[in-house]
Amino acid sequence: MATATLTIDLDAICANWRALDRLTGPATQTAAVLKADAYGLGAPRVARALAQAGARRFFVALAEEGAALRQALGPGPQISVLSGHMAGDTDMIADLDLTPMLNSLDQITRHLEALPGHAFGIQLDSGMNRLGMEAGEWEAVAGLVLEAGPVLLMSHLACADEPGAAMNATQLAAFHAMTDGTGVPRSLAATGGILLGADYHFDLTRPGIGLYGGLPFADALPVARLSLPVIQTREVAAGESVGYGCTWVAEIPSTVATVAAGYADGLHRTLSNNARLWSGDTPCPLVGRVSMDLITVDITHLHEAPASLDILCPSQGVDDLAARAGTIGYEVLTGLGPRYTRRYTGGRA
Ligand SMILES: *Cc1c(COP(=O)(O)O)cnc(C)c1O
């Protein structure tokens, strides 16, 4: 079988959730963000494991993701939709008991008219200028909206992964100004915000990347291992080239392994001649260009050809690989793609 295996450690995800939960006081609840199929790792299994670990509130980007999550979790846990209440979402929101985070006056009107009495939250823009109502808009409708009983007032930080950024305090002040005295539960912090300290915690935190082993949660346990099967090995004479564009030329007689994954599987083409794969503890340089379905690796220094090589492992986490690809851990994880066999360890589900 030439399918690569993505092994996901559910116990590590739950341990990361508990560790982030411990960073906030007992009055602050910790939710879990499972948008984009739990950052590419598989929302149904991740959700069930986290629910067993004690998570009761989940966030997704889209109503469709919320619907899939409800199938996995069953009734009970709160599932919030960050894109709010879009035209066409009403039946899903009602039937699957989703909680939209309403972003605009349009959405508020749509929700209160279509589903009066159905739970909702409000997303406020504290300076990121992406989602949520601006201070002026909110001021105009706050009285009316608060009477309808939102379950949450939330906002999102633009620079939470930079503790020194002045923007954090600016957004914190803006969020206070929009929400103080409302008596409604509040949420401002994702993973980065949790690490900024107690001023940012409010009533609910919304970590995503930290659960999955990514920065800025430097203490996270690694979650994902990606093993690529070796399809073929060959001897390459000194002076011969490997791969598209002949970008790597053997300086000495070399052994090259061809492994089964490429840029169609989220292994960015920018990793060409610029990453390592691992045989146990031994690094092996990626040589030549990453192609759509294949990568070539110099294994000259190994005693025998391995059955597989790891590109994500404890020696090379998602942020290490991201740095080599010129991107961030979030993009590496969410880009992993559908062709891997996802294997789960730990968890009771
Ligand atoms: C993605 C997202 C989160 C989770 O962010 P992380 O940095 O992955 O912890 C929380 N809240 C909102 C609004 C988001 O879009």
The ligand as an ORCA input file, in Angstrom:
! r2SCAN-3c Opt
* xyz 0 1
  C      -9.257     30.008     14.621
  C      -9.871     30.787     15.727
  C      -9.604     30.450     17.058
  C      -8.540     29.454     17.450
  O      -7.297     30.077     17.273
  P      -5.904     29.366     17.614
  O      -4.905     30.414     17.337
  O      -5.811     28.201     16.682
  O      -5.958     28.948     19.033
  C     -10.322     31.097     18.052
  N     -11.236     32.067     17.731
  C     -11.479     32.448     16.460
  C     -12.458     33.514     16.192
  C     -10.794     31.835     15.417
  O     -11.025     32.219     14.166
*
